[in-house]
Amino acid sequence: MKQLGINEIRIDGGTQPRVHLNEGAVSEYAEALTDGDKLPAVTVFFDGSEYWLADGFHRYFAHKTIGALKIDADVRSGSRRDAVLHSVGANASHGLRRTNEDKRRAVETLLADEEWSKWSDREIARQCGVSHPFVADIRSNLVAGAAPETRTVERNGKVYEQRVSKIGKGMPKSDVSAPQADPAPASVSVADAEPTVPICAEDADDFGPSDEELAFHEEKERADQAAYDALVEAAMSDDRLGAALHTVAEQAEEIARLKAELRMVKESRDSYMSGKNEAIRMVKSLQRKLEKFEKAAA
């Protein structure tokens, strides 16, 4: 335990576990400090050169609000990452209650990290002070929201990895609704066969077929092309549906975030009005006392 200068403490290392600060709580703490009350020490991690704030952001800003130069701190040895790991579980059992958005932010902080994302749902839940089904749900949503770069396709009896971004590029548009291909000539030699799918050199690795595999007679090639075009069109439709569902999910999360922000603004406003009314009462009380003193002095 020691006193640190406010300006010595770093708050820009991603150690803030909350989505938003509660301005009402900051004002309440600042008022308590003004009245002479003592707040619990903040928790910081010292890496040998920097002090990283890990717990106590509302108390930190309350001290800054009243112009305090020093703050009591529980100083622990550790890096910025140690501070982040501590912060995700801060206020799980004490202090200002966390919102669901705060809990989600804590879990997503670990899932976004290359090392911590490999932990089990139970370990992340223990660290963040939440339930493991809550972690599992967030993890599954993050995985579902990640667009795959490749998909496995089969053509002419062989399996290839195809880049999703290449679907439809370098290929002619076809009418998938027409089930019948044009009839092939009565006799077509392998040497005269022409591939109906133009393959660019830069795309050859993506679509996979070699020149020998494309040298089939025209009837089979056109039938394969029609089936492939139908598969591509269906896949593109699935992509559009997936993108639409993803957009709806994002909008739902944005609505929830805005609602939470609106609640905080309302709470902040109510706290401000309450403080304002209390200040008015104090001013009136002081005015009455001053009038009494003036009369007594006269």
C-alpha positions, 0 to 999 in steps of 0.5 A: 500500500502506498500513495501514488501521484494521480499522473503516475498512473496509466489508464490507457492500457486497455485495462478499463473493464467497463463499457461506460463509466457511471458519472453518477458514481464518480460524482458521489465518490467525489462528494464523499471525498470532499466531505472527508471520507476515505475511499478504498485504495485502487489496484495498480500493477507496476512493471518496473517503469509504469503503474497500470490501473486495474481496479478503481476507475470510478475512484480514480476519476473522483480524485481527479474531479476534486483536484487531488494530486495523490491517491491510495494504491494497492501496488502489485508487481506485474505487467500491463497484461497482468493488469488486464487479466485482473481487471476483467474480474474486478467488481464481480463480487464488490463495488459498483455492480457490473452491467451485462454489457460490462460482463460481455466486454470482459469475456470478449477481452479474453476471447480476443486474445491469442493466448487467453482465447485458448482457455476453456469456457470454465477457466474464462468464466472463473477469471471474469466472474461469470457463468461458463454457459455465458462464455460459451454463448459469446464464444459461439456467437463470435465463431459464427460471426467470422466469415470463412475464407475458404470452403470445400467443394467437389468437382469431377470426383475431386475435392478442392479448397475454394476461396469464398472471395473468388466465387463468381469471378472469371465465370460467365453468368448462367440461368440456373433455372434452366435444367436442360443444357444444349444438346452436344454434337453427335461426335466430339473428340477429346482433342477438340473439346473446349472448357466452358469455364474460363479459368484465369491463371491467377485463379487456377489454384482456387478452382483447382481443375487441370487442363486434362480434367477440363478436356472432357466431351462437351455434353458432360462438361456442360452438364457439370457446368450447369450443376456447378453454377447452381451450386455457386448460386445457392452458396451465394444466396446462403452468403447473402442470408448469412450476411443479413442475419449477421447484420440483424444481430449487430443491429440488435446488439447496437440497440441494446448498447444504446438502451444501456447508454440511455439508462446511464444518461438518465441515471447521470441526469437524476444524480446531477439534479439531486446534487443540484437540489442539495446544493440549492438547499445548502446555499439557502441554509447558509444564506439564513445563517448569514442573515442571522449573523448579520442581525446579531452583529448589527 
